[in-house]
Amino acid sequence: MNGELQLQLWSSLPVPAILLDAEERIADMNPAAEGFMNNSAKWLIGQPIWDRLAVDAPLEESLARAREHGTPLFVNDVDVGTGSRPPLVCNLQLAPVQGFPGWFIMLISPRELAGRMTQSHSVKSAAKSAIGMAEMLAHEIKNPLAGITGAAQLLSMSLSKDDLELTDLIVAETRRIVKLLEQVEQFGNLSAPERKPVNIHDVLDRARRSTQLGAGAHMKFIEDYDPSLPLAYGDPDQLLQVVLNLLKNAAEAADPKVGGTIRLRTFYEHSFRMRRADGTTQKLPLQVEVIDDGPGLPDDIRGDVFDPFVSGKENGTGLGLALVSKIISDHDGWISVDSVPGRTIFRISLPRAPRETEEKR
């Protein structure tokens, strides 16, 4: 195998890979590891790995035994942090390097990343199954609701003012149910995105202004944009719908009397790739984060917030984040959430526009 091919294989690894010398210093790392560490290989090479990577597990003795016997080491379900982001639950694989005594290669596999990527492949079929039944029920329920509303309105014409409150309640509640059913139908009938080069900062600004005039009037907004970010490839109207939903949720989670802060952040992560079900990979270098300092997601739904009909709101339909997930999936993108009390981060990863389409603009 020639050196050029070896370099291509190293760069193509979809998970962060770090080469450690016999003194546990960073000897090399692939682009995915640079993205995970949020720093360049040029800066990190030569530094002790455990000064740059925090692992919530006692590895010293296990790694010493693995080095002594020349055997691999597997560590599952541990928190791994870099200091620049919240820790992620990861699986670590360390294997000795043949011909280099004491050297190891370490692979880092974030479990949350793998889980959400798997979910992004199945979200369309899962949503289709759930919504198929809901659409059928919506169609069957709306007809009798119209009859109930009409009957209540006819009754109101011959009732006293004291009894009108009851018929008004019937009409109001039937209209509320019809509105909910229309939301279900909208979810199922969402058209395919009309993708084109999009300045994601324009989308974020439109969503911010709209939210500030409505649900987020009590919130402080911080813009942390990468001005060099290239154009995304997506449907601007559908992406606007996604961001509006995330901002509305963040604003509604805050105490209206106290308010809160929403931070909009964009950055470029050149090593981020998603593996599709057919084995091909998709580059998703454009990162958009919506960060709020609210109470966080409830523990019982944190892992299922993108599923249809899952909601932490008292009167929520559970369709908002499911719709967000469906739109991002239709864009061949990826969305994840990391939530603890006081800090919730929704992160969207999108493909950049093809260079030929950017040049035509």
Secondary structure in CASP SS format (residue, H / E / C, confidence):
PFRMAT SS
TARGET T0000
AUTHOR 0000-0000-0000
METHOD secondary structure of the structure
MODEL  1
M C 1.00
N C 1.00
G H 1.00
E H 1.00
L H 1.00
Q H 1.00
L H 1.00
Q H 1.00
L H 1.00
W H 1.00
S H 1.00
S H 1.00
L C 1.00
P C 1.00
V C 1.00
P C 1.00
A E 1.00
I E 1.00
L E 1.00
L E 1.00
D C 1.00
A C 1.00
E C 1.00
E C 1.00
R E 1.00
I E 1.00
A E 1.00
D E 1.00
M E 1.00
N C 1.00
P H 1.00
A H 1.00
A H 1.00
E H 1.00
G H 1.00
F H 1.00
M H 1.00
N C 1.00
N C 1.00
S C 1.00
A H 1.00
K H 1.00
W H 1.00
L H 1.00
I C 1.00
G C 1.00
Q C 1.00
P E 1.00
I H 1.00
W H 1.00
D H 1.00
R H 1.00
L C 1.00
A E 1.00
V E 1.00
D C 1.00
A C 1.00
P C 1.00
L C 1.00
E H 1.00
E H 1.00
S H 1.00
L H 1.00
A H 1.00
R H 1.00
A H 1.00
R H 1.00
E H 1.00
H H 1.00
G C 1.00
T C 1.00
P C 1.00
L E 1.00
F E 1.00
V E 1.00
N E 1.00
D E 1.00
V E 1.00
D E 1.00
V E 1.00
G E 1.00
T C 1.00
G C 1.00
S C 1.00
R C 1.00
P C 1.00
P C 1.00
L E 1.00
V E 1.00
C E 1.00
N E 1.00
L E 1.00
Q E 1.00
L E 1.00
A E 1.00
P E 1.00
V C 1.00
Q C 1.00
G C 1.00
F C 1.00
P C 1.00
G C 1.00
W C 1.00
F E 1.00
I E 1.00
M E 1.00
L E 1.00
I E 1.00
S E 1.00
P E 1.00
R H 1.00
E H 1.00
L H 1.00
A H 1.00
G H 1.00
R H 1.00
M H 1.00
T H 1.00
Q H 1.00
S H 1.00
H H 1.00
S H 1.00
V H 1.00
K H 1.00
S H 1.00
A H 1.00
A H 1.00
K H 1.00
S H 1.00
A H 1.00
I H 1.00
G H 1.00
M H 1.00
A H 1.00
E H 1.00
M H 1.00
L H 1.00
A H 1.00
H H 1.00
E H 1.00
I H 1.00
K H 1.00
N H 1.00
P H 1.00
L H 1.00
A H 1.00
G H 1.00
I H 1.00
T H 1.00
G H 1.00
A H 1.00
A H 1.00
Q H 1.00
L H 1.00
L H 1.00
S H 1.00
M C 1.00
S C 1.00
L C 1.00
S C 1.00
K H 1.00
D H 1.00
D H 1.00
L H 1.00
E H 1.00
L H 1.00
T H 1.00
D H 1.00
L H 1.00
I H 1.00
V H 1.00
A H 1.00
E H 1.00
T H 1.00
R H 1.00
R H 1.00
I H 1.00
V H 1.00
K H 1.00
L H 1.00
L H 1.00
E H 1.00
Q H 1.00
V H 1.00
E H 1.00
Q H 1.00
F H 1.00
G H 1.00
N C 1.00
L C 1.00
S C 1.00
A C 1.00
P C 1.00
E C 1.00
R C 1.00
K E 1.00
P E 1.00
V E 1.00
N C 1.00
I H 1.00
H H 1.00
D H 1.00
V H 1.00
L H 1.00
D H 1.00
R H 1.00
A H 1.00
R H 1.00
R H 1.00
S H 1.00
T H 1.00
Q H 1.00
L C 1.00
G C 1.00
A C 1.00
G C 1.00
A C 1.00
H C 1.00
M E 1.00
K E 1.00
F E 1.00
I E 1.00
E E 1.00
D E 1.00
Y C 1.00
D C 1.00
P C 1.00
S C 1.00
L C 1.00
P C 1.00
L C 1.00
A E 1.00
Y E 1.00
G E 1.00
D C 1.00
P H 1.00
D H 1.00
Q H 1.00
L H 1.00
L H 1.00
Q H 1.00
V H 1.00
V H 1.00
L H 1.00
N H 1.00
L H 1.00
L H 1.00
K H 1.00
N H 1.00
A H 1.00
A H 1.00
E H 1.00
A H 1.00
A C 1.00
D C 1.00
P C 1.00
K C 1.00
V C 1.00
G C 1.00
G E 1.00
T E 1.00
I E 1.00
R E 1.00
L E 1.00
R E 1.00
T E 1.00
F E 1.00
Y E 1.00
E C 1.00
H C 1.00
S C 1.00
F C 1.00
R E 1.00
M E 1.00
R E 1.00
R C 1.00
A C 1.00
D C 1.00
G C 1.00
T C 1.00
T E 1.00
Q E 1.00
K E 1.00
L C 1.00
P C 1.00
L E 1.00
Q E 1.00
V E 1.00
E E 1.00
V E 1.00
I E 1.00
D E 1.00
D C 1.00
G C 1.00
P C 1.00
G C 1.00
L C 1.00
P C 1.00
D C 1.00
D C 1.00
I C 1.00
R H 1.00
G H 1.00
D H 1.00
V C 1.00
F C 1.00
D C 1.00
P C 1.00
F C 1.00
V C 1.00
S C 1.00
G C 1.00
K C 1.00
E C 1.00
N C 1.00
G C 1.00
T C 1.00
G C 1.00
L C 1.00
G H 1.00
L H 1.00
A H 1.00
L H 1.00
V H 1.00
S H 1.00
K H 1.00
I H 1.00
I H 1.00
S H 1.00
D H 1.00
H C 1.00
D C 1.00
G C 1.00
W E 1.00
I E 1.00
S E 1.00
V E 1.00
D E 1.00
S E 1.00
V E 1.00
P C 1.00
G C 1.00
R E 1.00
T E 1.00
I E 1.00
F E 1.00
R E 1.00
I E 1.00
S E 1.00
L E 1.00
P C 1.00
R E 1.00
A C 1.00
P C 1.00
R H 1.00
E H 1.00
T H 1.00
E H 1.00
E H 1.00
K H 1.00
R C 1.00
END
